[in-house]
């Protein structure tokens, strides 16, 4: 009896392929202080720009006197809205088909709005010159919430827009209104909940910034910029600056965090570009932290009025949701064109619900423009928060156990693919198994006993459950575009003759670990050691066109493109192997890193030998080289699932609450690098905890931003952040992704907040309290306990 031939495949884990916990290669430079950020770049003859921002939220501009600023030595240029208007640059288009002021001309519409900017020899001179500009404002009435926005007699904020007679941006709906109404009519119980998901700010370590360098001799504009989407920015600059796209180069170097904050086009970018064109010198603008917090890329600020139709046995019959979205002064969301409220209708995708209906209204207010996809896939964080807060309220109204209520309404494993009531198609998952793992890990039954015993002694313990399934990888061109541009992505792979390789993609990392994981995907597909593969991103002159990195598009779309281009390379290498082994291509087999003859397994060639042959010994008629490009248009979204369970203790005397335990069970499909996945989950949970407990940006009645500094807007340090217990035993590969991955970067930030809030509300059960708006500050929790009522966090707040 002949023995099967011994495989000569390379060891995938040893070469840093799929499943290897490979250390992030980018950290080699970051931990040594050798990162190359926008502010690290200095160009010959470079000038510096500072922005003058409005102190008022709503005011008519009567006049701007910049004469004193012009007189300061070292000042080269002062830009105002009037000057921008002469070049048709006072206003610019947003990613949501609205317009946004670059520099204010008629009036200011939010505190912190850009009014003028100064370009000088250094940033200190520029800042002093900004303070010398005299602006005469005529204050106007201020609107800081949707109720005020639609009130009778409310001032029209966007009176610059033709035919804009009120403050409504859009009315949008999705779902089955008639079927939902019928289900509500037949319901045994109707559960209702109103709440506000407050404004939140991504707050990356590095603020926004740009260095514009226009070369008159070549007519080439090069911009170094803190952008998550270089190619989209290039297209926007071409439209705004009226320069040909091929003469614009956007370079996004290392980015100190993005979280969606660095997707939009900001006025500072446009002003620095115009200044460079006018002065013919490089112009650098680096945003300060106050400017970032007060004016740049807010998220959330959505109000929910939700209802759930229930059978008395716990079956959900229908869901009805209305949301009011406070967009601030300009509608500048970065989101797919056809979805006015993002993917809010992804709510309840994990639950088997027959009917649902969502209505949404967008409104202008005198606040900085918001709506960025802050570590979420286009409003999915709000959707999952609303979903899980409503699930808890419904279970309480029914008197049912929180876990069992969710379990009985989950989409079952055998019911995939599943069409949600809002029309999405989910294709895989093991929802009940994830819940079981989490309940066992947290000691659910024992904790419930401890909770009752503690309550008898006056201690308040609570347990909160949150599930989430997030639609990731927006890109299928049938439905998803931004400004008409389809949301596919790309990868280019070049294998050099020595078997080393370089990967370039249209994505842009800002902490996700692309330089590490893209190499691991290539290693998985070709058997080339990951250490022999370099990854480059962020330069529009070298990278293939892509839509950038946000909304967890990295692995679902760009990562898939990397796998697909590697397969194109392997297909050509296969033909080279057949030539080298002098057999037909049909006789060639593949094992990781090596082709061999089916009938003679010991006769084979490595992928490196094929690479050399591509430059030295190719068959007649074959084009030399071993390189290719792939554009990946995903057939569907990917749908990771997670269960987050939190236990807390609330001090009834102070309202302070402490996390006792936090269990996370994430099914994100195949994990490329388990260590990076765990880091992403921990980072997301930290942000979820911060949103629920301490991050608070709001506004007073005059539109003053409360929380525009880190004394008020608190970020958690290692001291405040609780410990997290992570579980990875549930793995359901995505059936349509090339390597079965679903994505993970946003899941914990999306699903985590509701778990913390649900735990605190659970601790207060019996008090009649159904909701406390985030963040659950001690004074709010104390008020809820002592006054036995819900506590709203909606603006305006009282100011001293």
Secondary structure by P-SEA (a helix, b strand, c coil): ccccccccccccccccccccccccccccccccccccccccccccbbbbbbbbbbcccbbbbcccccccccccccccccccaaaaaaaccccccccccbbbbcccccccccccccccccccccaaaaaaaaaabbbbbbccccccccccccccccccccccccccccccccccccccaaaaaaaaaaccbbbbbbbbbccccccccccccbbbbbcccccbbbbbcccccaaaaaaaaaaaaccccccbbbbbccccccccccccccaaaaaaaaaaaaaccbbbbbbcaaaaacccccccccccbbbbbbcccccccbbbbbbbbbcccccccccccccccccccccccccccccbbbbbbbbcccccccccccccccaaaaaaaaaaaaaaaaaaaacccaaaaaaaaccccccccccccccccccccaaaaaaaaaaaaaaaaaaaaaaaaaaaaccccbbbbbbbcccccccccccccccccccccbbbbbbcccccbbbbccccccccccccaaaaaaaaacccccccbbbbcccccccccccccccccccccaaaaaaaaaaaaaaaaaaaaaaaacccccccccccccccccccccccccaaaaaaaacccccccccccccbbbbbbccbbbbbbbbbbbbbcccccccbbbbcbbbbbbcccccccaaaaaaaaaaaaaaaaaaaccccccccccccccccccccccccccccbbbbbbbcccccccccccccccccccccccccaaaaaaaaaaaacccccccccccccaaaaaaaaaacbbbbcccccccc
